[in-house]
């Protein structure tokens, strides 16, 4: 880690993007890139954060609103890109923040439909719904 937190490397600081939508516009309109690279760079960030937006409202009522998912996803993404910047493990890209946050919101959308039913059901009903797949393995398991 020695030497990784150094702000004197001019070349390193030049490889970052602090302008929103610059990288997205470059990949979509300016660059002649392989489609697999385009998908990896644009959709990869979105897809990577979909599970976060999907699971967070299921784990806590605190994340039952879109605003809370938006803030939580942005904060997690911001932490990730700041760590990349500070430890020079990647490049800081404002567009990563945008795509990651969008992924969290996309993950939240299916939950929004079932949210009222989920939170209003009794905890014992949720246990019965979630546990049947585990019960047979436990009962049939021979040691």
Backbone as a ProteinNet text record, in pm:
[ID]
protein_1_A
[PRIMARY]
XXXXXXXXXXXXXXXXXXXXXXXXXXXXXXXXXXXXXXXXXXXXXXXXXXXXXXXXXXXXXXXXXXXXXXXXXXXXXXXXXXXXXXXXXXXXXXXXXXXXXXXXXXXXXXXXXXXXXXXXXXXXXXXXXXXXXXXXXXXXXXX
[TERTIARY]
81.5	0	85.9	212.8	301.5	307.7	281.9	287.5	155.7	55.7	-71.7	-153.9	-140.2	-215.8	-122.8	-104.5	-18.4	-90.4	-104	-177.9	-86.4	36.5	131.4	145.9	81.5	93.6	-1.9	47.5	-34.9	-100	-26.8	-79.1	-197.1	-185.4	-292.9	-420.1	-408.9	-527.3	-592.7	-516.8	-573.3	-658.8	-650.4	-725.5	-865.7	-906	-1036.1	-1135.7	-1263.4	-1369.2	-1454.7	-1452.1	-1532.2	-1651.4	-1671.9	-1780	-1892.3	-2011.6	-2122.6	-2155.7	-2181.8	-2221.5	-2111.6	-1991.4	-1882.8	-1846.5	-1825.8	-1789	-1904.1	-2025	-2142.1	-2156.2	-2146	-2156.3	-2042.7	-1924.7	-1810.1	-1835.5	-1879.5	-1904.4	-2021.1	-2125.2	-2244.3	-2231.5	-2166.3	-2170.4	-2035.6	-1927.4	-1799.5	-1703.4	-1699.8	-1600.8	-1648.1	-1553.1	-1578.7	-1524.2	-1607.9	-1563.8	-1641.7	-1581.2	-1642.4	-1768.8	-1880.6	-2004.6	-1989.2	-1902.7	-1885.4	-1820.9	-1731.3	-1670	-1774.4	-1859.3	-1966.9	-2061.1	-2102.1	-2192.6	-2124.6	-1999	-1925.7	-1914.1	-1886	-1864.3	-1992.2	-2095.5	-2218.7	-2313.9	-2345.5	-2442.8	-2382.9	-2253	-2190.1	-2212.7	-2197.5	-2220.6	-2367.1	-2453.9	-2597.1	-2635	-2597.4	-2632	-2570.3	-2451	-2383.4	-2454.4	-2532.8	-2601.2	-2749.8	-2802	-2942.6	-2970	-2886	-2914.5	-2919.3	-2838.9	-2839.6	-2975.5	-3027.3	-3158.7	-3271.4	-3250.5	-3351.6	-3357.4	-3243.1	-3238.3	-3258	-3213.4	-3218.6	-3359.4	-3461.7	-3595.7	-3649.4	-3600.2	-3643.7	-3581.9	-3467.1	-3397.1	-3441.3	-3490.5	-3526	-3637.9	-3731.7	-3839.1	-3785.1	-3669.8	-3609.1	-3585.2	-3570.2	-3542.6	-3664.8	-3781.4	-3904.7	-3941.9	-3872.8	-3902.1	-3791.4	-3828.5	-3732.4	-3619.8	-3654.5	-3554.2	-3444.9	-3483.5	-3384	-3296.3	-3352.3	-3274	-3176.1	-3224.4	-3140.2	-3021	-3046	-2938.9	-2842.9	-2895.2	-2809.1	-2722	-2779.4	-2702.8	-2597	-2633.5	-2535.7	-2420.8	-2452.8	-2348.3	-2253.9	-2309.3	-2224.2	-2134.9	-2192.5	-2115.5	-2009.3	-2046.1	-1950.8	-1833.3	-1862.5	-1756	-1662.9	-1718.9	-1640.3	-1548	-1601.7	-1517.9	-1417.5	-1450.2	-1353.6	-1237.6	-1266.8	-1159.6	-1071.4	-1132.3	-1054.3	-962.1	-1014.2	-936.9	-821.4	-850.5	-748.3	-638.4	-675.1	-576.7	-525.2	-565.2	-522.3	-543.7	-659.6	-693.2	-782	-815.9	-900.6	-909.9	-1012.8	-1028.6	-1161.8	-1160.4	-1282.6	-1358.5	-1484	-1567.6	-1704.9	-1740.5	-1870.3	-1982.7	-1960.5	-2061.2	-2083.1	-1981.6	-1999.9	-2102	-2094.6	-2192.9	-2333.9	-2348.1	-2479.5	-2530	-2446.1	-2488.5	-2515.6	-2430.9	-2452.1	-2582.7	-2608.2	-2731.8	-2853	-2843.1	-2950.8	-2975.2	-2869.7	-2884.2	-2958.8	-2927.1	-2998.4	-3145.8	-3177.8	-3317.3	-3390.1	-3325.6	-3387.1	-3414.4	-3323.4	-3344.6	-3460.5	-3485.7	-3593.8	-3731.3	-3741	-3871.2	-3959.1	-3908	-3997.2	-4045.1	-3962.6	-3999.1	-4111.7	-4112.5	-4213.6	-4354.7	-4369.9	-4502	-4550.6	-4460.6	-4497.9	-4470.9	-4427.6	-4384	-4494.6	-4612.9	-4721.2	-4756.8	-4764.2	-4796.5	-4687.3	-4563.1	-4449	-4447.8	-4461.6	-4451.9	-4576.6	-4691.9	-4813	-4837.7	-4763.8	-4779.8	-4714.3	-4763.6	-4706.6	-4572	-4484.1	-4350.3	-4356.6	-4453.6	-4465.3	-4502.5	-4583.6	-4618.8	-4496.5	-4414.3	-4292.7	-4200.7	-4193.2	-4108.4	-4158.4	-4289.2	-4346.7	-4320.9	-4330.6	-4308.2	-4160.7	-4071.4	-3929	-3861.9	-3913.7	-3842.4	-3872.9	-3982.2	-4008.9	-3895	-3820.6	-3711.4	-3599	-3586.2	-3481.2	-3524.2	-3653.5	-3703.3	-3677.6	-3714.2	-3690.6	-3543.8	-3454	-3311.4	-3266.9	-3321	-3283.9	-3339.4	-3464.6	-3527.4	-3467.3	-3443	-3393.7	-3242.9	-3177.6	-3031.8	-2990.5	-2903	-2853.7	-2708	-2674.9	-2537.1	-2458.7
-119.6	0	126.1	110.1	224.7	293.9	420.5	498.2	503.9	430.6	432.4	556.8	612.2	733.4	852.4	885.6	997	1079.5	1208	1293.8	1373.7	1330.1	1405.1	1349.3	1237.8	1176.7	1243.7	1333.4	1405.5	1313.9	1213.3	1122.2	1041.6	1001.2	923	1006.2	1130.1	1214.1	1246.1	1242.9	1269.9	1156.7	1038.1	922.7	912.6	1009	1005.3	1093.7	1063.7	1143.4	1204.2	1335.4	1406.4	1477.2	1457.3	1522.5	1421.3	1447.7	1352.7	1327.8	1203.3	1154.2	1161.7	1199	1207.7	1069.1	972.9	838.3	770.4	788.7	728.8	782.4	913.4	974.2	926.8	914.8	868.3	727.9	637.8	501.1	490.5	568.2	556.9	629	745.4	828.7	853.5	850.5	891.9	777.2	680.8	574.4	464.7	412.3	296.2	175.5	122.5	14.3	-113.4	-222	-352.8	-353.2	-409.2	-411.8	-479	-578.5	-644.3	-549.6	-464	-364.9	-261.5	-221.8	-127.2	-182.9	-307.7	-371.3	-385.2	-426.6	-444.1	-313.9	-205.3	-76.8	-4.3	-18.5	53.2	-33.9	-151.8	-237.7	-308.5	-330.1	-400.9	-332.8	-202.2	-127.6	-132.8	-124.6	-127.8	-264.3	-369.6	-505.8	-540.4	-490.5	-520.4	-468.9	-364.4	-306.4	-340.1	-411.3	-453.9	-538.9	-637.8	-717.1	-634	-529.9	-443.1	-375.8	-319.8	-255.4	-353.8	-477.7	-581.5	-631.4	-652.6	-714.3	-616.2	-493.3	-397.6	-377.6	-358.5	-342	-470.2	-584.1	-709.5	-730.2	-668.5	-685	-587	-468.9	-368.1	-277.7	-247	-153.2	-12.6	15.3	147.4	179.1	76.4	94.7	60.4	103	72.9	181.2	292.4	402.4	415.8	461.2	479.5	574	679.2	777.5	711.9	624	559	463	395.6	306.9	390.1	501.5	590.9	640.1	684.2	735.2	624.1	508.8	397.9	347.2	334.2	287	388.7	516.3	619.9	619.5	608.5	609.3	489.8	372	254.6	271.6	318.5	340.4	448	555.4	663.8	613.8	532.4	474.8	391.7	312.3	225.5	306.6	408.2	484.1	573.4	621.1	699.5	610.7	488.7	395.5	365.1	351.2	332.1	451.3	569.8	691.4	702.8	682.3	699.2	593.5	471.4	363	330.8	410.6	394.3	251.9	196	60.1	57.3	168.3	181.7	329	365.3	507	557.2	679.1	744	788.8	748.7	789.9	828.2	952.5	1001	919.2	874.7	795	660	608.2	485.6	509.6	624.2	659	659.8	716.9	725.9	586.7	505.7	371.4	280.6	285.8	202.7	238.6	367.5	413	371.1	381.9	336.7	186.7	109.5	-34.2	-64.5	9.1	-9.2	22.7	128.1	167.5	62.9	11.3	-92.9	-218.1	-251.8	-365.9	-345.7	-223.3	-191	-199.2	-173.6	-163.4	-287.3	-410.6	-526.4	-537.8	-496.1	-503.9	-406.2	-292.1	-189.1	-245.9	-332.6	-389.6	-479.4	-555.5	-651.5	-600.7	-479.6	-423.5	-424.8	-379.5	-373.1	-512.9	-608.1	-744.8	-802.7	-771.3	-825.1	-772.7	-640.7	-580.7	-604.6	-624.2	-643.3	-788.9	-879.8	-1020.1	-1041.5	-1138.4	-1166.5	-1233.7	-1213.8	-1271.7	-1423.3	-1484.8	-1630.7	-1678.7	-1599.5	-1637.4	-1629.3	-1527.5	-1517	-1635.1	-1677.5	-1790	-1917.3	-1937.2	-2055.3	-2052.5	-1934.7	-1922.9	-1944.9	-1892.4	-1897.4	-2028.5	-2097	-2210.6	-2347.4	-2371.5	-2507.9	-2572.1	-2495.8	-2555.6	-2605	-2549.3	-2591.2	-2708.8	-2717.4	-2821	-2961.7	-2993.9	-3130.5	-3172	-3082.7	-3116.3	-3145.7	-3073.2	-3094.9	-3227.7	-3256.2	-3379.3	-3501.3	-3492.4	-3606.7	-3627	-3532.5	-3538	-3650.8	-3736.5	-3844.1	-3820.1	-3826.4	-3799.2	-3927.5
0	0	0	31	37.1	-99.2	-99.6	-222.1	-297.8	-255.6	-326.9	-296.6	-178.6	-146.4	-165.6	-290.8	-326	-430.8	-405.3	-496.4	-588.6	-601.8	-683.2	-823.9	-855.5	-987.1	-1085.2	-1167.1	-1262.1	-1363.6	-1411.7	-1511.5	-1454.5	-1330.3	-1268.1	-1256.6	-1214.4	-1197.4	-1331	-1438.4	-1570.1	-1623.2	-1564.2	-1614.6	-1553.9	-1475.8	-1411.3	-1484.6	-1464.4	-1524.1	-1414.5	-1403.7	-1305.2	-1369.8	-1500.5	-1574.6	-1599	-1546.9	-1565.7	-1713.2	-1746.7	-1878.3	-1983.8	-1948.1	-2045.2	-2098.7	-2011.5	-2054.3	-2127.2	-2077.7	-2141.8	-2283.9	-2301.3	-2434.3	-2524.2	-2468.3	-2546.2	-2600.3	-2514.5	-2559	-2656.4	-2633.6	-2718.4	-2852.1	-2854.2	-2973.9	-3040.2	-2966.2	-3022.9	-3052.3	-2967.4	-2979.7	-3074.6	-3148.5	-3232.8	-3156.3	-3068.1	-2980.4	-3008.1	-2970.9	-2980.7	-2894.5	-2943.6	-2864.3	-2728.7	-2718.2	-2588.2	-2487.5	-2532.5	-2444	-2403.4	-2497.6	-2468.9	-2362.7	-2379.8	-2283.1	-2147.7	-2148.3	-2022.2	-1945.8	-2015.6	-1948.5	-1910.9	-1988.2	-1957.2	-1876.5	-1927.5	-1860	-1738.5	-1737.7	-1626.4	-1493.1	-1489.5	-1365.8	-1323.8	-1420	-1389	-1333.2	-1403	-1362.1	-1226.8	-1201.8	-1075.8	-952.4	-964.9	-849.5	-842.4	-940.5	-936.2	-812.2	-777.6	-657.3	-528.8	-521.5	-404.1	-388.7	-497.7	-493.9	-473.2	-512.7	-495.7	-352.1	-290.3	-158.2	-42.7	-58.3	51.5	108	24.7	81.6	145.4	105	165.2	302.7	324.6	451.4	559	517.5	616.3	565.7	654.8	621.1	596	652.9	637	488.5	407	265.2	180.3	226.8	154.4	53.6	54.8	-37	-141.4	-259.1	-367.6	-326.6	-253.8	-211.5	-126.7	-35.4	50.3	-29.2	-127.8	-214.9	-297.1	-348.6	-428.1	-346.3	-225.4	-138.8	-98.8	-59.4	-16.6	-131.1	-249.2	-364.7	-404	-403.3	-435.5	-334.7	-206.2	-101.9	-115.7	-141.2	-160.5	-282.9	-390.4	-512.8	-492.9	-424.7	-399.1	-315.5	-215.1	-133	-218.8	-306.1	-393.2	-484.8	-553.1	-646.4	-573.9	-455.2	-377.1	-334.6	-292.9	-257.1	-378.6	-494.3	-616.6	-640.5	-619.8	-641.5	-541.8	-416	-312.4	-318.7	-347.9	-348.9	-488.8	-586.9	-725.2	-774.1	-740.6	-781.3	-904.7	-954.5	-1071.6	-1103.2	-1174.5	-1205.2	-1152.7	-1105.8	-1059.5	-1182.2	-1192.8	-1305.4	-1251.6	-1270.7	-1225.7	-1289.5	-1410.9	-1479.1	-1410.4	-1343.3	-1264.9	-1153.9	-1090.6	-987	-1043.9	-1161.2	-1226	-1261	-1325	-1367.5	-1247.9	-1146.2	-1027.8	-957.9	-943.5	-879.2	-961.8	-1092.1	-1180.1	-1161.9	-1147.7	-1124.4	-995.8	-889	-762.7	-774.9	-848.2	-868.7	-952.6	-1055.3	-1138.6	-1054.7	-965.6	-878.1	-782.4	-745	-651.5	-717.5	-845	-912.6	-898.2	-914.4	-893.9	-749.2	-655.2	-513.9	-483.5	-547.3	-522.4	-541	-638.4	-667.7	-554	-495.5	-392.7	-251.3	-240.5	-112.8	-6.7	-39.5	59.3	109.1	19.2	58.3	148.1	117.6	192.9	336.2	351.7	483.8	569.7	506.8	583.5	621.5	560.2	599.1	735.1	807	938	920.5	1017	1007.8	1004.1	1070.8	1068.1	927.8	857.3	721.4	631	649.3	569.4	596.5	721.9	756.6	689.1	689.1	626	476.1	415.3	272.3	238.8	319.4	288.8	327.9	428.9	485	426.2	355	311.2	232.7	155.5	79.2	169.7	290.4	382.1	469.2	498.9	589.3	536.2	411.6	365.1	367.7	335.2	339.3	481.7	577.6	717	767.2	732.6	778.9	711	580.7	504.6	515.3	573.1	584.3	678.4	631.3	716.8	749.3	874.5	917.5	933.1
[MASK]
+++++++++++++++++++++++++++++++++++++++++++++++++++++++++++++++++++++++++++++++++++++++++++++++++++++++++++++++++++++++++++++++++++++++++++++++

